[in-house]
C-alpha cells in the first residue's frame, strides 16, 4: 500500500488477528499503516464517513445500478475527490467470497478489472496492487528512478564497414564464400549491421570478438587448452 500512496487501512470482521506478525512481516514503510490500522465490526462503520466508495468486483453484470469504472477511471475519481478534501475508499471483499450484495449497499461505484474469460478472478493481493498503482499514478506520486546508464552514440559507417570487412576476411580464411557471391554476401552482412542500429560500444566489442576468432584461426588453441 505504501508504495502507491495508500496509507489508511480499515478491516471489517477480520479473521487474522496477528498484529505482531503483520508488523514483523511488513517492511519499514508499511509499519506506520499497521500502527494506524482500524478494525470494524460493520462495514457501515468503516466507510460511513466516505463520500466515494469504489467496490472492486469480478462480477459487474450482477450489479447494474452502480456506475462501472475501469481501474484507471476509478483511480482518477478517487484522486480528484480526495484532493477536494473528501474521504474516499476502495472496497475489497474477502479472498474466497468477494463482496456480498449487502456490502455493495455501501458502494457508490463499481470497479472491474478486465481479465481473460477463462480466469476472471484475481486474488486479493493482485487486485490491491493494481488499484494501488493506478491510484498512485492518478495522484502523480509515482516517480521513476533515474536511469544511470549513459547514452551510447550510434556507430558511424566507418566502424560498421570496418567490422563487415573484418568478418569478410575471417570468412575467406574458412572458405565460406566457395560457390557464393562474396560481394553479395558482404553487402547483406553490412545491411544487417546497419539495420540493427548498433552503438559504438557494441561495434567495438564485435570487432574485438572477430579479432579473437582471427587469432584462433591463425594460431590454434592456446597451450593451456591443448
Beta strands, then each sheet from edge to edge (+ up, - down):
strand 1: 10-12
strand 2: 38-40
strand 3: 52-56
strand 4: 67-69
strand 5: 88-91
strand 6: 109-111
sheet 1: 1+ 2+
sheet 2: 4+ 6+ 3+ 5+
end
